[in-house]
Amino acid sequence: MKWIAYGPDAWLLQFADKLNDHAFTRARAITRELEQRPPEGLIEFVPAFTSILLEFAQGSFDEAQRKELASRLNRARAVSMARVRAKEIAVCYDGPDLERVAAQGRLEVEQVIERHWRPVYKVYAVGFSPGFPYLGDLDRALHTPRLPSPRAHVPPGSVAIGGVHTGIYTVPGPGGWNLIGRTSARLFRWLAADREESGTSPFLLHSGDRVKFVRVAELPREATT
Amino acid sequence: MAPARALRAGRTRYAMGYPTRWRRMSAAVLQIQALGLGVSVQDHGRVGWRRFGVPLGGVMDAHAATWANRLLNNPSGAALLEFLLQGARICFLRETWVALSGADASCGFPLWRAMRMRHGDIMEFPRHRTGVWTYLAVQGGLAIRPRLGSRSTYAPACLGQILKPGDIMDGEPAPAFDLPHGVASRLAPALEQRDYARPPAFRVWPAPQTESFSAEALASFFSSEWTVSSQSNRVGYRLTGRALSSALLPWSEPVRVGAIQVPENGQPIVMMRDAPTIGGYPKLGTVDAADLSWLAQCCPGQHVRFVPVGAWPALE
């Protein structure tokens, strides 16, 4: 694990150099340890793929504390992958870019759909926009570059492929990924009360979750969350 | 002391006797009449939600915003209005103490000073002179329902109140504010009233990809004069100047507010308050948090310089 200074009161901890099961379980272990036993002075942490940002209150985190935290995070162990229950998300595969993805991988559209919903995905990071999950590992044949120019408006709930990841758009706005389907699951319930009030997160997916897509012919009327 | 009666039905409360600490007034304090180039409600931002992709958000110039609130004895987290450059117009719906700070947009009222506005007063910002962001604090702060722990606006996620002309804003109830007897005015110390046309060199700390930049590239970055591009906004300030070589990271990394990313065109971008929380470009350094409030007030076309602080082995 490599610690890199990121300004005077922040560190980037790089815990992996490849994106795989090991990176995923390390991220889970570190995140869990920080949530359950946060070091003194920690203001915020942001995990992403192979690294995690730690921000501290000014002057509150010295070298001795960093060494102690480093050793504690090194020892942290996550539960095994099999014990992480996958969240199910119903998807209707009728996106406008299915043909494009199929052409890229020299597949039929039906094969694209099957290869997309079959695996259980890992949420490697949440970012780009609130609640937007970066899911892997995507079948190599489905890897498709982003669109040459992004769409101005992508509706929330759009299931998409961008590069080596698949993801789900969570808020209305522009987007450059290939749209392959839709879900009625609400990835970000922006009208929901804050976690402190209601006890549930306004975000369906967190970094470290697992996801299973379920193919449906029609989307259920109510949100699945 | 005479009882003060709220003007809104159902919210009547009487303040009797003295010393009276609270005076219940009509909540409506001002009306937005024109947005100009932009007006939004901001406070110090949302802490704890970046791991879900929600940017920190909040005021672009924390120094000016803090002074506007301080001049009115507001809580430091009180929500205020942030104006971009020029063109906005507001009307006050009742008497209230306010304070302006930040950019000068020829509004005709003094900045960096607590002052009392009257019912019907109009405040407009016709012509930008220096700086970018002007702040207007009202006594007690603006009453907006917090979302994810903050009253600041992040339109892409429908967080906060997206303002439109005609909107009426309420003020939070506040203790009575007045200048002590014999005191003519309350203003920020002269040294705090920044001259945005003359910024200092901004301090830059090392960041995760500092080592991947050559000594020549780093030396060039710190010795060059950079120009703030007009393609700058709350997401990031783009700098134009001598191009630096750069390549995509293998995996995106978390991005701090103030991080200097260098995309493929070699022109650095300083990430600002509404920047996406993760990014795929190498980070040459990170601007000191205190200096970012200065940088935010440098307008397009203005020249800026940077100076290294902390350990930069390649530069020694």
Interface residues (C-beta under 8 A of the other chain):
Chain A: I4 A5 Y6 G7 P8 A10 L12 Q14 D17 L19 I43 E44 F45 V46 P47 A48 F49 T50 S51 I52 L53 E55 A125 V126 G127 F128 S129 P130 G131 F132 T170 V171 G173 F188 W190 D194 S201 P202 F203 H206 S207
Chain B: V47 G48 W49 R50 R51 F52 G53 V54 P146 R147 L148 G149 P156 A157 C158 L159 W205 P206 A207 P208 P250 W251 S252 E253 P254 R256 G258 A259 P276 T277 I278 T286 D288 A289 G310 A311
